[in-house]
Amino acid sequence: MRATERSFARRIDLTSLQLFVAVCELGSIGRAAEREFIAASAVSKRLSDLEATLETPLLYRHTRGVDLTPAGQSLLHHARSVLFSLEKMQAELSEYADGVRGHVRIHANISAIVQFLPEDLGAFSAEHPQVKIDLEEHLSTEILRAVQEGAADLGICHAAAGVEAHALQALAYRHDELVLIVPRGHALARHRTVAFEDTLDFDHVGLHTNSSIYLAMREAAAAAGRTIRLRIHVTGLDAMCRMIHNKLGIGVMPRRAFELMHGVGDLESVSLSDAWARREIRLVARDFSTLPLTARLLVDHLRERAEAVEPQPAQAAPNKITA
């Protein structure tokens, strides 16, 4: 940092920046003074000093309040960014004071939660016992929206979910394979592999209509000029297995999830020949480089665990997800 830059940083008063933002948000020095519990004359003096420091007018003052000059609009953008960073720093440091070294908010879809996250998060917690992890199950479309809006630090889902998700970054995590689940002795059970189109003559038990699995099934059926004979909707994979066991239909779910739920009914799995049955689960963030340290540690851990099982091709930078 050059000497002039250091001098500028020292001359900027954070309290004055906060008051400037308050005036801009409320459009009035008087209303800002009331909200911040400070005299209007003191607010006006701080704004004048700020303009003198920056050597440019920031506000047009008139009887109805104030308007921003072009320089004021630029300062407002940067001031909000600085104050947001300070709030984020305070929140992270307060966790250290409370004995918690970090807090990561994760939204993941059911496929990731059932198949991979129990072991992967368990291993991370064993290495970092003072990191708090909040994990919530959501549909892939909801996960992308939560990450974009800042409700989650990290999303884990099938990034191909059909949703408007601009300016998000994605990293490879795991792969899974969808298979057909049928009751033992079903007409399709004698096949090692079937095309999804060949299952459309039978009743289906399906997940939520906005789940990535159901959306893929619906698109495949539409491409074949058919519809799915959906008899029952369920919200969980174990419920799907119980319904199929009781011969209420057949269903599609991840192979590893089915294998982990062995014993939930007298069922068999049949491979699907369709290309869409092989899927990639990704880690999603607004910007991986700006995640808190604990979240970046978790991302590295998840990718290392995945690499040990599923070697990934070299990836120089996160992919952008766009709709």
Protein Blocks (a to p, Z undefined) as FASTA:
>chain_A
ZZklmmmmmmpcfklmmmmmmmmmnopaklmmmmnopafklmmmmmmmmmmmnopafbdc
dfklccddfklmmmmmmmmmmmmmmmmmmmmmmmmmnopabdcdddddfklmmmmmmmmm
mmmmmmmmmbccddddddfklmmmmmmnopafbdcddfkbccddehiacddfbdcddddd
ddehiaklmpmbdcfklmmmpccddddfkbmklmmmmmmmmmnopacddfbdcfbfklmm
mmmmnonaccdddfklmmmmgoiajadddddfbfklpccdddddfblklgcfklmmmmmm
mmmmmmmmmccdddfbacdddZZ
